[in-house]
Amino acid sequence: MVTRDKDYGGLVFVNRLGAGVILLRLKPETLQSAHERLALVLKKYTAEELADAFVVVEPGQHRFRKLR
């Protein structure tokens, strides 16, 4: 799931619900940049890696955390 909703962090880490979340922490005016950052993340990790991870995409960087 790709989202901008920060509440998913609580659902995944506190309530242990779900996995495979990519959180975009980018401002709406950087839509092209968001697409570029997301494309880099999707190229770097396999579908299997992303299915069990929580990834935060921010301007100029991303954080990848395995959940299991």
N, C-alpha and C positions, 0 to 999 in steps of 0.2 A: 504494500500500500504506500502510495506517495501522498503526503499531506502537508499542510501548513498549520494544522491544529496541534498546539503544544500539549493539549490534554492527553494525547496518545502516549507520551512519556510516562505519565502516571498510570495509565492502563497497563502498559507493558511492564514497568518496573515495580510499581507498588502492588497492583492487583494481579500481576502475573497473567495478564490476558493478552494473547496474540503475540505475534512476532512478524518479522519481515516488514518493518516500517522504515520508510525514508522520510524524515522530517525536513522540510525546506524552511530554513530560517533566513529567508531573503526577502527584501522589500519588494512590493509589487512592481515598482518602477524598473526593476532589474530583471524583467522577464527573459530577455535573451541570455543574460548571464546565468539565470536559474536553469535554463535549458542546457547551457554548456556545462555547468557544474554537475547537473544530473547525468548528462551523457558520460562524463568522465567517471562517475561512480559506477554507472551501469557497465562500462567497459572494463573497469578495474576488478570487479568482483563477479563471480559466477552466480547464476540463479540460486544454486544450492546455498552458497554463502549468504546471500541476501535474504533467503527465506527464514534464516535463523539469526537475524541481526537487527539492530536498531542503529540507523545511520542518520546523523545530523549533518545537513549540508548548509554551510555558511559561506559568506563571501570570501573567496580565496582559500577555503579549506573544507575538509569534512572530517567527521569523527565516526569511526566504525566500532561497534561493540557487539560481540557475540553474546547471545542470550543463554546458551546452554553449553 
